[in-house]
Amino acid sequence: MKLLLVEDDRKIAASVSRGLEAEGFHVEVAATGTDGLWLATEGRYDLIVLDIMLPGRNGYQICRDLRSQGDWTPILMLTAKDGDLDEAEALDTGADDYLVKPVRFPVLVSRIRALLRRSTSTEGSPDSVADLRIDTRARRAWRGDVEIGLTTREFDVFEFFIRRANTVLSKKDVLDGVWADDFDGDPNIVEVYMGRLRRKIDHPFGRESIETVRGAGYRLNPDA
């Protein structure tokens, strides 16, 4: 697997790249935002580890530029900025995960592997069921000809269900499949997202495709 690490702190960059290479990854390093964007645009990577505070162009701008170009390479933000608004902005600009420095190296490796599993596990899976359709690379969703506006995490949950249509999924299934190792809160967050998706993909269309299976979990029944 080929990774791009965009990090202006030379000591951190050297330490992280050595550790990742010891784990079997091939790592290329950029020390400025300008160089990072150029490498990300010109090369092909399986995942990008991206700092936010960078000379030349910050991580938010790089992420936004790549997504606007249709590049959906998984991006993990690794930064010293630990505010909720910083994390929200990173995810809203298209980042897939967010870690605050200093981070334990095993956690970084597990997050990277989780993102890589998520990005490859959908190969060969359907992009549509009944009148529901998704575009994974553009991260867009539709019911029929009507586009549905979803946040980053809402899309992740919806994609997880649409690729497992008619399968009953427990809260743990959803947490493991969508949040992976990035969760240490209330598992009822799954109910929150089920409610949000119902209000977006079902209620406006008079449908009830997201079903609650009592005592077991949830099921996406596209034909309901």
Secondary structure by P-SEA (a helix, b strand, c coil): cbbbbbcccaaaaaaaaaaaaaabbbbbbbccaaaaaaaaaaccccccccccccccccaaaaaaaaaaaccccbbbbbcccccaaaaaaaaaacccccccccccaaaaaaaaaaaaaaaacccccccccccccccccccccccccbbbbbcaaaaaaaaaaaaaccccccaaaaaaaccccccccccaaaaaaaaaaaaccccccccccccccccbbbbbcccc
